[in-house]
């Protein structure tokens, strides 16, 4: 480790989300050898450096100062190794780091990722819900109307939803999800990798009731199952779609287009298209 010399550029370093034992040897090397480490909160990252037995060369980089600090960091990458960390987990997941990566690439600097812990992915593995497709929402808006609108935007997405939330807002968030998505299966994961890690499962309504009078502490990830199978289209809906398609296409192609879109039988739709055409 003592002989490691880092090439100039940007190093995106994932850090533990709780258990310091999850810091990879490679991540530890980068943090100890970097010329400067851009951090969300120096008090938080200082604890990580104490674990490594060094103080580290930290520079605050967060939502409130990013625009002012970023040009200087980009300039330093010409001759120095700049590491980027968040308070916990993988940088750029619900934090301002993407602009630093974008500008570093635009300036021609090498960008290297040192992957590791991520609360969203860890919670997804704990929840016992489908993992073949998932959609990350970050934090939902705090205001009721904006939150309802954000939920409505993703209601039809056929994927497991993953989002972050705070303890005091959890019950209201779960109730809003139940209202906007229906009473889907869900999981609330908290304190992942820490001593009191837990993952509570149930329907959104059950979970909202559970936490209504007992908001939990710690970092929280909510995982929500995808919607159930949609009801098949009615004959009236099929006719409407066919009539529209027939204005643009011959019966065979119109039937094929509608069959694919609505999940209906193509031969039956073709027969119906011929009737409508007549």
Backbone bond lengths (Angstrom), bond angles and torsions (degrees), N, CA, C in turn:
res aa  C-N    CA-C-N  psi(-1)  N-CA   C-N-CA  omega(-1)  CA-C   N-CA-C  phi
1 X - - - 1.471 - - 1.527 110.94 -
2 X 1.351 116.27 -37.60 1.457 119.54 -176.65 1.516 111.99 -64.28
3 X 1.336 117.08 -27.03 1.455 120.49 -177.05 1.524 113.32 -88.54
4 X 1.321 117.52 -4.99 1.462 120.47 -177.24 1.522 110.53 -68.03
5 X 1.323 115.53 130.29 1.465 121.83 174.27 1.521 107.32 -121.81
6 X 1.319 116.95 121.58 1.458 121.21 -178.22 1.525 110.50 -85.82
7 X 1.318 115.18 136.51 1.459 120.10 174.12 1.525 108.90 -71.71
8 X 1.323 118.22 152.06 1.469 120.23 177.57 1.527 111.06 -59.64
9 X 1.322 115.91 150.92 1.456 120.99 178.63 1.510 111.77 140.86
10 X 1.322 115.75 -166.20 1.468 122.25 -177.82 1.518 109.39 -110.83
11 X 1.330 116.14 132.04 1.460 122.96 178.62 1.533 108.72 -118.90
12 X 1.330 116.31 117.23 1.465 121.48 -179.49 1.527 107.22 -92.93
13 X 1.329 117.22 112.56 1.466 121.38 -169.43 1.528 110.97 -113.75
14 X 1.331 116.47 119.53 1.459 121.19 174.48 1.528 109.00 -79.22
15 X 1.326 116.35 136.35 1.463 121.65 -179.62 1.525 109.76 -120.68
16 X 1.334 118.53 165.08 1.466 120.82 -177.12 1.525 112.90 -58.75
17 X 1.351 115.28 148.23 1.460 119.92 175.31 1.528 111.06 -95.05
18 X 1.314 116.55 2.85 1.462 120.42 178.74 1.510 111.07 -179.45
19 X 1.330 115.63 -62.95 1.459 121.25 -177.26 1.525 109.68 -83.02
20 X 1.332 116.14 115.32 1.463 120.06 -176.56 1.522 112.28 -64.65
21 X 1.330 116.70 -17.90 1.454 120.14 176.70 1.513 113.13 -66.50
22 X 1.334 117.61 -13.01 1.457 121.42 -179.90 1.525 113.11 -83.33
23 X 1.336 117.87 -3.73 1.464 119.69 176.74 1.524 108.53 -70.02
24 X 1.324 116.61 123.97 1.462 120.02 -176.93 1.528 110.27 -74.12
25 X 1.344 117.69 152.56 1.473 119.95 176.29 1.528 112.46 -57.04
26 X 1.326 116.79 -37.51 1.465 119.86 179.45 1.523 110.89 -65.89
27 X 1.348 116.79 -42.78 1.465 119.96 178.12 1.518 110.69 -61.70
28 X 1.324 116.79 -41.11 1.463 120.65 178.95 1.525 110.68 -61.67
29 X 1.330 116.76 -42.19 1.464 120.46 178.06 1.521 111.78 -59.32
30 X 1.326 115.43 -47.72 1.469 119.74 -177.25 1.520 110.18 -61.96
31 X 1.323 117.68 -46.15 1.466 120.95 -176.97 1.530 111.46 -63.73
32 X 1.325 117.22 -36.51 1.461 120.08 -177.68 1.529 112.55 -78.19
33 X 1.333 116.09 -25.67 1.461 119.05 -176.20 1.540 113.37 -102.06
34 X 1.327 118.56 -10.90 1.464 121.19 -179.18 1.533 110.41 -63.23
35 X 1.327 115.88 145.72 1.464 119.88 176.50 1.520 111.48 -70.39
36 X 1.336 116.47 -31.32 1.456 121.11 176.52 1.528 108.01 -153.99
37 X 1.334 115.71 146.08 1.462 121.43 178.54 1.527 108.56 -118.97
38 X 1.326 116.42 115.66 1.466 121.15 177.15 1.526 107.83 -79.91
39 X 1.333 116.55 123.48 1.468 121.45 -171.99 1.524 110.73 -126.10
40 X 1.337 115.71 151.67 1.463 120.80 174.64 1.518 110.68 -69.82
41 X 1.333 116.02 -51.32 1.461 122.31 -178.20 1.527 107.30 -138.57
42 X 1.308 116.24 113.70 1.463 120.07 -175.43 1.531 111.89 -62.12
43 X 1.345 117.18 -28.19 1.471 119.09 179.10 1.514 110.98 -66.53
44 X 1.349 116.61 -37.41 1.461 120.80 179.66 1.529 110.53 -70.99
45 X 1.330 116.67 -49.09 1.463 120.24 -177.34 1.525 111.49 -68.76
46 X 1.332 117.42 -25.78 1.467 120.16 176.61 1.523 110.49 -59.04
47 X 1.340 116.70 -35.18 1.463 120.13 177.90 1.523 111.48 -64.11
48 X 1.318 115.98 -36.49 1.457 120.37 177.79 1.531 110.50 -67.33
49 X 1.332 115.93 -40.81 1.468 118.88 178.82 1.532 111.37 -68.13
50 X 1.327 117.55 -33.11 1.472 119.35 174.96 1.518 109.92 -62.11
51 X 1.342 115.64 -39.43 1.462 120.44 177.38 1.525 110.74 -61.16
52 X 1.335 116.64 -33.45 1.462 121.63 179.79 1.530 112.74 -85.37
53 X 1.325 116.41 -7.06 1.456 120.51 178.63 1.509 114.54 78.62
54 X 1.329 116.98 26.80 1.465 121.31 178.85 1.525 109.30 -146.55
55 X 1.319 117.34 166.93 1.465 120.80 -179.68 1.519 112.91 -89.84
56 X 1.316 117.80 -32.87 1.463 119.85 -179.66 1.522 111.84 77.34
57 X 1.313 115.01 156.19 1.471 121.55 -179.44 1.524 107.44 -107.56
58 X 1.315 117.26 89.08 1.471 121.90 -171.19 1.519 112.14 -97.79
59 X 1.344 114.16 146.05 1.459 122.11 173.99 1.531 107.71 -135.63
60 X 1.338 118.83 120.54 1.469 120.08 -179.33 1.526 112.24 -60.89
61 X 1.327 115.39 133.27 1.467 121.91 177.09 1.520 106.83 -144.59
62 X 1.353 115.86 106.04 1.461 120.30 -174.66 1.525 109.72 -148.22
63 X 1.327 116.45 -177.05 1.469 121.61 -175.31 1.520 113.02 -53.01
64 X 1.335 117.02 -36.76 1.474 120.56 -171.11 1.525 113.63 -83.78
65 X 1.340 118.08 -18.31 1.465 118.40 -177.92 1.527 113.51 -126.94
66 X 1.332 116.58 1.76 1.471 120.64 -171.56 1.524 113.04 -55.85
67 X 1.335 117.06 -45.93 1.462 119.71 -176.67 1.524 112.11 -62.68
68 X 1.342 115.99 -33.98 1.462 119.65 -179.06 1.527 112.12 -79.45
69 X 1.329 116.74 -34.78 1.466 121.44 -174.49 1.526 112.39 -84.79
70 X 1.336 116.55 -30.51 1.464 120.52 -171.69 1.538 114.21 -56.26
71 X 1.340 120.65 -46.83 1.473 119.44 -178.89 1.524 113.03 -56.89
72 X 1.322 116.73 -38.83 1.462 120.11 178.92 1.517 112.23 -66.25
73 X 1.316 116.77 -38.96 1.464 119.97 177.82 1.521 110.91 -66.09
74 X 1.341 115.92 -41.53 1.472 119.69 178.47 1.525 110.16 -61.04
75 X 1.310 117.24 -41.78 1.463 120.98 179.71 1.530 110.98 -63.96
76 X 1.324 117.21 -38.49 1.458 120.84 -178.55 1.527 111.90 -66.65
77 X 1.330 116.77 -27.77 1.469 120.37 -178.15 1.520 112.92 -65.31
78 X 1.310 117.94 -14.27 1.466 121.05 177.61 1.523 110.80 -62.27
79 X 1.326 116.27 -37.19 1.471 119.97 -175.91 1.522 113.40 -128.92
80 X 1.349 117.81 -3.23 1.464 120.54 -175.02 1.526 111.31 -128.86
81 X 1.324 115.05 158.14 1.461 122.37 174.07 1.519 108.27 -91.78
82 X 1.337 115.99 117.29 1.464 122.30 -178.98 1.533 107.94 -109.22
83 X 1.331 117.25 122.10 1.461 121.80 177.20 1.524 108.98 -100.64
84 X 1.328 115.65 146.14 1.466 121.81 177.77 1.519 108.79 -121.77
85 X 1.344 116.57 127.00 1.466 121.33 175.09 1.521 109.14 -131.02
86 X 1.333 115.79 157.08 1.458 120.92 169.33 1.529 106.94 -103.70
87 X 1.318 117.12 179.46 1.461 119.02 179.20 1.527 111.53 -61.16
88 X 1.327 116.16 -33.94 1.458 120.75 179.20 1.521 108.87 -161.23
89 X 1.325 115.88 142.76 1.455 119.52 175.86 1.518 113.57 85.86
90 X 1.323 115.29 -154.20 1.458 122.07 -175.10 1.529 111.15 -91.19
91 X 1.334 118.81 124.80 1.466 120.45 177.53 1.532 111.36 -58.53
92 X 1.316 115.53 156.59 1.462 125.64 179.68 1.531 113.23 81.85
93 X 1.338 118.99 -11.26 1.456 121.02 176.90 1.522 107.00 -89.28
94 X 1.336 116.44 100.96 1.471 123.12 -176.34 1.528 112.20 61.93
95 X 1.341 117.51 39.85 1.463 120.53 169.64 1.533 108.15 -148.02
96 X 1.358 119.01 172.28 1.472 120.76 -169.33 1.522 115.31 -82.28
97 X 1.306 119.69 13.19 1.456 121.21 -171.89 1.509 116.06 -65.35
98 X 1.340 119.04 -22.16 1.467 119.47 -173.63 1.525 112.11 -61.59
99 X 1.326 117.30 -31.72 1.464 119.80 -179.76 1.525 111.19 -68.15
100 X 1.327 116.03 -33.85 1.462 119.38 177.42 1.528 110.02 -67.10
101 X 1.322 117.08 -41.98 1.465 121.10 177.57 1.526 110.06 -63.29
102 X 1.321 116.69 -45.57 1.475 121.36 -179.55 1.516 111.21 -58.97
103 X 1.329 116.33 -48.19 1.465 119.95 -177.25 1.530 111.53 -70.78
104 X 1.330 117.17 -32.76 1.464 120.06 177.49 1.524 109.88 -64.14
105 X 1.322 116.94 -43.70 1.467 120.61 178.19 1.528 110.68 -64.24
106 X 1.326 116.03 -42.64 1.466 120.05 -179.60 1.529 111.44 -61.60
107 X 1.328 116.78 -31.20 1.464 121.14 -179.92 1.527 112.01 -84.88
108 X 1.332 116.79 -1.04 1.461 120.38 176.87 1.510 114.99 86.33
109 X 1.348 118.03 13.91 1.460 120.61 -179.65 1.529 111.10 -85.39
110 X 1.309 116.25 151.40 1.460 121.79 176.64 1.527 109.24 -75.61
111 X 1.337 116.63 133.35 1.464 122.04 177.76 1.523 108.10 -115.74
112 X 1.326 116.76 125.89 1.460 122.58 -177.62 1.521 109.45 -123.71
113 X 1.339 116.83 135.99 1.459 119.59 177.77 1.522 110.54 -106.22
114 X 1.308 115.80 138.71 1.461 122.78 174.92 1.522 106.00 -116.24
115 X 1.337 118.03 90.33 1.464 121.82 -170.61 1.518 112.63 -70.40
116 X 1.317 114.21 162.21 1.466 119.79 -179.81 1.514 111.07 179.45
117 X 1.337 117.57 -143.71 1.459 121.18 -172.87 1.534 113.28 -61.09
118 X 1.338 115.17 146.38 1.466 123.45 174.20 1.516 107.11 -148.99
119 X 1.337 117.21 121.42 1.462 120.97 -174.94 1.523 112.23 -60.84
120 X 1.340 117.02 -38.35 1.468 120.09 -178.54 1.521 110.94 -62.22
121 X 1.325 117.43 -45.22 1.460 121.35 -178.90 1.525 110.38 -70.33
122 X 1.331 117.06 -40.54 1.463 120.42 179.08 1.527 111.02 -60.63
123 X 1.342 116.81 -43.59 1.460 120.65 179.21 1.518 111.32 -64.95
124 X 1.315 116.47 -38.32 1.464 120.62 179.41 1.528 110.47 -61.43
125 X 1.324 117.27 -36.58 1.457 119.86 179.40 1.523 111.82 -72.71
126 X 1.320 117.85 -24.91 1.461 121.77 -179.39 1.521 113.24 -84.26
127 X 1.329 117.76 -25.87 1.460 121.82 -165.89 1.526 114.50 -73.58
128 X 1.325 117.77 -25.62 1.454 119.10 -177.00 1.519 113.36 71.48
129 X 1.325 116.95 28.85 1.456 123.07 177.90 1.532 108.40 -114.56
130 X 1.345 118.04 164.19 1.470 119.51 -175.78 1.527 112.75 -54.01
131 X 1.321 115.57 136.90 1.467 120.82 -177.71 1.526 112.96 -118.09
132 X 1.355 117.11 1.94 1.458 118.50 -177.44 1.523 112.35 -69.40
133 X 1.358 116.29 -28.35 1.467 121.30 174.35 1.518 107.60 -142.08
134 X 1.330 117.01 131.04 1.469 118.95 176.17 1.521 109.36 -143.91
135 X 1.336 113.96 155.60 1.464 121.80 -174.20 1.528 107.61 -128.37
136 X 1.343 116.89 120.93 1.456 121.48 -177.60 1.525 110.43 -92.74
137 X 1.333 116.21 127.35 1.468 121.40 -175.93 1.529 113.50 -104.84
138 X 1.326 118.19 -7.83 1.455 118.88 -173.83 1.516 110.17 65.17
139 X 1.336 117.56 -136.99 1.465 122.66 175.46 1.525 109.35 -97.70
140 X 1.317 118.21 132.81 1.457 121.43 173.11 1.522 109.32 -72.46
141 X 1.345 118.49 156.20 1.470 120.29 177.00 1.527 111.38 -58.97
142 X 1.322 115.85 150.33 1.464 120.03 -178.97 1.527 112.25 -77.75
143 X 1.339 117.68 -32.85 1.457 120.55 -177.06 1.528 110.78 -76.55
144 X 1.323 115.48 141.96 1.464 121.97 -170.79 1.524 112.93 -57.89
145 X 1.332 118.05 -48.56 1.461 121.03 -176.54 1.522 111.64 -66.38
146 X 1.320 115.95 -45.16 1.467 120.03 179.70 1.529 110.79 -64.22
147 X 1.324 116.24 -37.10 1.461 120.05 178.63 1.525 110.76 -65.54
148 X 1.337 116.58 -43.56 1.465 120.85 178.97 1.524 111.14 -61.95
149 X 1.318 116.91 -39.18 1.467 120.79 179.12 1.525 110.93 -66.84
150 X 1.336 116.88 -40.14 1.461 120.66 179.23 1.529 110.75 -64.96
151 X 1.327 116.49 -38.45 1.470 120.46 178.79 1.522 110.35 -67.87
152 X 1.343 116.99 -40.65 1.463 120.50 179.71 1.526 111.42 -61.34
153 X 1.334 116.99 -33.39 1.459 121.12 -179.03 1.528 112.65 -64.67
154 X 1.329 116.79 -27.92 1.472 119.75 -175.41 1.527 112.84 -109.17
155 X 1.332 117.43 2.96 1.466 120.51 -174.07 1.523 113.12 -59.26
156 X 1.326 117.51 -34.87 1.463 120.55 -175.05 1.527 113.07 -92.09
157 X 1.322 118.02 -3.28 1.466 120.31 -178.05 1.526 109.68 -68.67
158 X 1.309 116.54 124.30 1.451 121.28 -176.87 1.532 109.49 -87.27
159 X 1.317 114.37 69.87 1.457 121.49 -179.75 1.519 108.40 -156.73
160 X 1.317 116.13 157.08 1.460 120.83 173.30 1.533 108.51 -69.21
161 X 1.319 116.43 136.33 1.465 121.69 -179.00 1.526 109.74 -98.92
162 X 1.325 116.60 139.40 1.463 122.17 179.23 1.520 108.13 -129.91
163 X 1.331 117.47 128.50 1.461 120.01 -179.52 1.514 111.26 -146.47
164 X 1.316 115.71 158.50 1.459 122.65 177.70 1.534 109.03 -97.99
165 X 1.335 115.95 150.82 1.459 119.82 176.58 1.526 109.77 -155.11
166 X 1.328 116.03 159.73 1.461 121.05 177.22 1.529 109.04 -98.94
167 X 1.322 116.32 159.24 1.455 120.82 -178.48 1.525 114.70 -57.56
168 X 1.342 118.78 -50.07 1.465 119.65 -178.01 1.530 114.06 -62.01
169 X 1.340 117.68 -26.54 1.468 121.13 -177.48 1.522 112.91 -97.48
170 X 1.335 117.74 -3.57 1.456 120.70 -170.09 1.521 113.20 -60.49
171 X 1.330 118.27 -50.10 1.465 120.45 -175.92 1.527 111.26 -60.98
172 X 1.332 117.19 -43.32 1.469 120.49 179.15 1.520 110.59 -64.83
173 X 1.323 116.66 -38.27 1.465 121.07 178.10 1.526 110.35 -63.20
174 X 1.322 117.59 -47.00 1.463 121.59 -179.49 1.526 111.38 -63.37
175 X 1.343 117.19 -40.43 1.465 120.54 178.26 1.526 110.86 -64.33
176 X 1.331 116.47 -40.80 1.468 120.50 178.66 1.527 110.77 -66.07
177 X 1.316 117.09 -38.19 1.466 120.60 177.38 1.529 110.73 -64.70
178 X 1.341 116.59 -41.89 1.466 120.61 178.64 1.519 111.17 -62.56
179 X 1.330 116.13 -40.45 1.464 120.31 -179.55 1.526 110.98 -68.91
180 X 1.322 116.84 -39.60 1.462 120.00 -175.12 1.514 114.93 -86.18
181 X 1.339 116.83 -25.00 1.466 120.44 -174.88 1.517 113.50 -113.08
182 X 1.335 117.17 -12.19 1.456 119.81 -170.38 1.526 108.58 90.71
183 X 1.320 116.88 171.71 1.461 120.23 -173.26 1.532 111.35 -84.36
184 X 1.319 116.19 66.49 1.457 121.72 -178.48 1.530 111.84 -74.10
185 X 1.331 114.82 161.54 1.452 120.25 171.15 1.530 108.72 -67.45
186 X 1.328 115.54 145.82 1.459 119.52 -177.21 1.520 109.82 -154.88
187 X 1.322 115.19 173.71 1.464 121.26 177.10 1.520 108.96 -144.61
188 X 1.325 115.62 145.48 1.462 122.07 173.90 1.518 106.98 -117.72
189 X 1.336 116.09 112.98 1.462 121.43 179.60 1.520 108.57 -107.18
190 X 1.310 116.34 135.42 1.467 119.56 -178.89 1.526 110.97 -143.70
191 X 1.315 114.88 156.14 1.465 121.82 178.10 1.528 111.26 53.16
192 X 1.325 116.44 39.70 1.467 121.14 -176.21 1.537 110.47 -60.77
193 X 1.314 116.05 131.68 1.468 128.11 -178.49 1.527 113.14 74.88
194 X 1.332 118.03 -2.01 1.457 120.66 -179.80 1.533 110.32 -96.14
195 X 1.310 116.47 178.36 1.465 122.25 -174.58 1.522 112.45 -59.61
196 X 1.334 116.75 -39.88 1.467 120.01 -175.53 1.534 111.95 -104.45
197 X 1.322 116.69 33.07 1.471 120.77 176.87 1.525 110.74 -54.87
198 X 1.337 115.24 137.19 1.463 119.46 174.29 1.522 109.27 -150.51
199 X 1.329 115.20 155.13 1.455 121.84 175.03 1.521 106.71 -137.65
200 X 1.328 116.04 108.40 1.471 122.24 -176.41 1.521 108.20 -100.86
201 X 1.318 116.74 128.78 1.459 121.36 -178.49 1.521 111.07 -113.82
202 X 1.334 115.89 159.44 1.460 122.66 179.42 1.517 108.51 160.40
203 X 1.316 116.94 -171.74 1.456 118.71 174.70 1.528 108.77 -80.12
204 X 1.327 116.16 162.96 1.464 119.70 179.20 1.527 111.27 -57.97
205 X 1.342 116.72 -40.58 1.464 120.40 178.98 1.511 111.99 -63.51
206 X 1.328 116.41 -43.61 1.466 120.34 179.28 1.520 111.20 -63.55
207 X 1.301 116.64 -41.88 1.459 120.27 -179.06 1.527 111.44 -69.05
208 X 1.342 116.96 -38.47 1.469 119.93 177.12 1.523 110.24 -61.26
209 X 1.323 116.71 -41.36 1.471 120.60 179.31 1.524 110.82 -67.48
210 X 1.326 116.20 -39.77 1.470 120.82 -178.65 1.526 111.70 -59.56
211 X 1.344 115.78 -41.38 1.460 119.33 -174.11 1.532 113.52 -98.43
212 X 1.340 117.62 3.09 1.470 120.65 -176.23 1.524 112.34 -58.79
213 X 1.299 117.11 -42.80 1.461 120.98 -177.08 1.528 112.83 -109.87
214 X 1.318 115.88 6.12 1.465 118.89 -177.97 1.527 110.05 -143.28
215 X 1.339 116.84 69.86 1.469 118.75 179.71 1.520 110.86 -61.25
216 X 1.331 117.24 130.77 1.469 120.21 -176.79 1.521 112.36 -80.10
217 X 1.306 115.63 162.68 1.454 121.60 175.26 1.521 109.45 -97.09
218 X 1.315 114.98 166.85 1.452 120.18 173.13 1.511 113.83 93.24
219 X 1.328 114.43 177.59 1.466 121.66 178.13 1.521 109.21 -76.37
220 X 1.346 116.60 134.24 1.464 120.75 -171.62 1.520 110.90 -125.76
221 X 1.335 115.59 136.97 1.461 122.22 172.67 1.526 107.53 -123.75
222 X 1.332 116.18 130.87 1.464 122.31 177.01 1.524 108.07 -105.95
223 X 1.328 116.21 131.59 1.462 121.94 178.53 1.527 107.67 -121.51
224 X 1.337 117.40 128.22 1.468 122.29 -174.86 1.529 109.69 -123.36
225 X 1.325 115.99 133.29 1.456 121.50 -178.96 1.523 111.20 -64.20
226 X 1.327 117.72 154.83 1.469 120.91 176.47 1.517 110.66 -69.12
227 X 1.338 117.97 164.69 1.465 120.36 178.93 1.521 110.92 -65.19
228 X 1.338 115.97 156.49 1.453 120.58 176.20 1.516 110.45 -71.15
229 X 1.316 115.08 176.67 1.463 119.56 179.06 1.519 110.66 -61.44
230 X 1.325 116.37 133.77 1.465 120.82 179.36 1.529 110.41 -69.54
231 X 1.334 116.42 146.60 1.461 120.27 177.25 1.523 109.40 -65.81
232 X 1.333 117.30 143.65 1.469 119.01 179.91 1.523 111.38 -62.15
233 X 1.315 115.89 150.12 1.464 120.39 -179.58 1.530 110.57 -64.60
234 X 1.312 116.54 145.04 1.464 121.66 179.05 1.532 110.01 -78.44
235 X 1.329 116.48 167.73 1.463 120.95 177.35 1.526 110.50 -61.04
236 X 1.336 115.42 -38.84 1.465 119.08 179.77 1.528 110.85 -63.32
237 X 1.347 117.30 -43.04 1.463 120.91 178.61 1.525 110.77 -64.54
238 X 1.336 115.90 -38.69 1.463 119.83 178.63 1.522 110.93 -64.81
239 X 1.341 116.85 -41.87 1.464 119.97 179.35 1.519 111.69 -63.85
240 X 1.315 116.34 -41.99 1.468 120.49 179.12 1.529 109.78 -60.40
241 X 1.340 115.90 -45.87 1.456 120.01 -179.73 1.529 111.27 -65.46
242 X 1.342 116.46 -40.47 1.461 119.48 179.44 1.523 111.83 -64.74
243 X 1.338 116.55 -44.74 1.466 119.59 -179.94 1.525 110.91 -58.25
244 X 1.314 116.40 -41.55 1.462 119.85 179.33 1.523 110.11 -66.08
245 X 1.331 116.94 -44.70 1.460 120.61 -178.44 1.521 111.71 -65.16
246 X 1.344 116.98 -34.40 1.463 120.85 -179.04 1.527 112.91 -68.77
247 X 1.315 116.90 -17.33 1.465 119.22 175.89 1.521 111.03 -74.07
248 X 1.354 116.13 -15.46 1.465 120.55 -176.38 1.518 113.41 -118.25
249 X 1.345 116.12 -23.61 1.460 119.91 -169.08 1.524 111.72 -133.85
250 X 1.308 117.90 156.49 1.468 120.65 171.34 1.535 109.37 -68.56
251 X 1.345 118.60 162.40 1.474 121.72 -173.94 1.527 114.64 -52.63
252 X 1.324 118.63 -43.87 1.469 120.73 -176.45 1.528 111.28 -63.14
253 X 1.335 116.12 -45.66 1.464 119.29 -179.17 1.528 111.30 -71.85
254 X 1.339 116.47 -35.28 1.466 120.00 177.34 1.530 109.73 -62.48
255 X 1.337 116.41 -44.13 1.462 120.42 179.03 1.523 111.05 -62.62
256 X 1.322 116.80 -41.75 1.458 120.53 179.41 1.518 112.42 -63.83
257 X 1.325 116.51 -41.64 1.472 120.67 179.81 1.523 111.00 -63.99
258 X 1.332 116.64 -46.59 1.468 120.99 -177.84 1.530 110.73 -68.75
259 X 1.329 116.75 -37.69 1.467 120.04 179.00 1.521 110.76 -60.70
260 X 1.325 115.94 -42.87 1.460 120.41 -179.72 1.525 111.18 -67.67
261 X 1.326 116.26 -40.23 1.469 120.05 -176.24 1.517 112.45 -73.20
262 X 1.333 117.56 -39.82 1.467 120.85 -175.14 1.526 113.89 -101.86
263 X 1.331 116.65 -5.02 1.449 119.12 179.34 1.516 114.06 71.22
264 X 1.335 117.59 32.90 1.464 122.55 -178.01 1.530 110.33 -107.97
265 X 1.343 115.54 169.28 1.452 121.43 -177.73 1.528 111.27 -71.46
266 X 1.333 115.83 126.61 1.459 120.27 -175.15 1.525 112.21 -67.15
267 X 1.345 118.45 -40.75 1.464 121.09 -178.25 1.523 111.13 -63.89
268 X 1.325 116.95 -42.12 1.461 120.76 178.74 1.528 110.62 -64.65
269 X 1.326 115.47 -40.13 1.463 119.64 178.94 1.533 110.85 -67.08
270 X 1.328 117.72 -36.07 1.456 119.94 178.51 1.531 110.82 -64.52
271 X 1.336 116.46 -43.21 1.463 120.30 177.94 1.527 110.09 -61.22
272 X 1.327 115.80 -42.20 1.466 119.41 179.53 1.523 110.25 -67.54
273 X 1.326 118.21 -37.78 1.464 121.78 178.72 1.530 111.14 -62.33
274 X 1.329 116.47 -39.06 1.468 120.54 178.26 1.523 111.00 -63.45
275 X 1.336 115.93 -40.23 1.466 120.16 177.51 1.519 111.04 -64.01
276 X 1.318 115.32 -45.50 1.480 120.24 -179.84 1.527 110.21 -64.06
277 X 1.305 116.57 -38.69 1.462 120.84 -178.87 1.527 110.18 -65.54
278 X 1.351 115.39 -37.23 1.477 120.02 -179.72 1.515 110.79 -70.72
